[in-house]
Amino acid sequence: MGISLSELSSSNFNAMTQLKSIAAKGTGIIAAILPDTTSSLRWADFDAPDLKKAALAAGIPASDIIVQNAGGSDTTFYTDAQEDITKGAKVLLTTPEDSGTGTKVEKYAASKGVKVVDYDRLTLGGSRPYYVSFNNVEVGKLIGQGFVSCVNAWHVAKPEVIVMHGAPTDNNATLFYEGYSKVLQPYFSSGKYVNLSPPYLVGNWTPTQMLTEFQAAYTAHSNANSMVNPNDETAQPIINYLVQKGIKPDTFPATGQDATLPALQAILAGYQCGTVYKPIGLEAQAAVALATYLRAGLKPPSSLVNGTTADIDEHNKPVPSALLTPEWVTAANMKSTVVKDNFVPTSQICAGTFDGKVGMGAACKKAGI
């Protein structure tokens, strides 16, 4: 049967030791290439160390592990892949900023007999045998459902909503949008909510640019009183901007994703409804597990592949996928999720003030943290 997704833990990497016999059968490097350091803190703070930790736990020698970050450069991403293959990489875990770069890397890797696993983002039109991510339509649904719950809890009688969108070159952004659109469309169609940015703002993953886009929409619609945003990093400068404008806690619903420290503090302070928590350690373990089998020339067990994802550039071709389950985090369940997993240390969450307005120590105490 082999290791299964259900055995993976967000609090430890013990299940990965089951792969040591598989790791011993393989040779060559497993190389991961991450996209950038600006769209999210996760790539450097969680993915990079967790991928290394998972590989070591699986019995992959340290000399056969490479984890890099392309720094937002497509050229660097492709060059890194070439260099890794030259060094002896047998498997690449890739998260390109756009599918064009991803397909270029995958074609090159295929020409050298190297396997590729799409990590977190599906490369549309690609040739990889496997994809590892969270269920990203479900991520979007959680954002939409969390927003609706927040609107009700904060008693926003007539939500006038600025709906944001991630980078159009990232298939994940499309899936997130699909998820929260399904939740929100009935509210817009009925007139209960007003969509101030149909069908959506252009969107991207750059916080400063997202702020600029929001400011333009907010200037055009001074009646706006809520925002749906698919990412904590892009939501934070907007929330800070709103605080400076005098917005009070628990009055302007805003969403996010990734459970970053600033977002967790904004949630406790009453300036963000919630965030989608994706235990990166689970995703890293699943990706390394697949890579360990591929490195040994073996087919991964079905227990590691629990679904498929449609490649819309290949006539909705189903890509075998390891899809993990995300969770919506609010002040009510923060202690039992991100705090329990030590995803962000309590000492950091409860330190200082939020934007000079709310003492985090008191906010943590109120939430039982």
C-alpha angles and dihedrals in degrees: 000000000000130000116333134207090242090063094058116103130206091211099051142012097224095122090064091070087075087073097061093099090051091047089052090058094056137069135196137051130306106210126190121197115195123197112235149322099240109057093061139356089226097083095063101025100045117003097051097049094037093052090052092045092049093049093049091048089052091056099256108149114246088240089061096054124089124173117179140169120218092208093228094302119127089197092054091047092056094042091050090054092050092048093047091053090048088053091054107272113168096179131030124200104201135190106174122183090235138018093241090066091041095054090047090054093045093051091050092047092049090053088057095045093251122143122226129205116196104230118207094328125062114228104224112225090014130139102223117135095218142029126201123195146110117282094273098191086054089050088056093047090053090052091051095044091046090052093051091049091049093049088055096043092048092045097235099173099194113018112211098192132201104201115204129198134204125237111312089219091062115081089205090064089055091051093047090050091048089054100050093038090059089054098043103038095080089054091050093044093051093048093240088118127030119222107214095184110045125213090357141288116276090258136192140177097256110108096209093049092046089053090052091051092048093048090053091051093043091050090051092046110036088171091067110127105169144031137207109207124172098211138048094216093055093041096054101070088046092051090048089051091051092049089053087051089059101257109163126225118275093016108089111049114215131171138204147164140231101049095249121180095251090049094050090051091047089052093052090046092053099248099105126044097215145303136239108250114210112182097225091196090068092051092047092050093048092050094047091046091056091044092051092057092045091048088056091049092248132130111247114245120258088244088074095049113062103164150352135256123211117241099213091194090059099052091276092303108185113243115203105246144190101215120188128200121252126204135215111236126202134161087274097062103022092104093054095046124029094014093048091049091044086232087149116013117248089229089064097042093051098043126107125338136304108250089330090292110088128037107232095207092061092042091053092048090052089053092047094248 
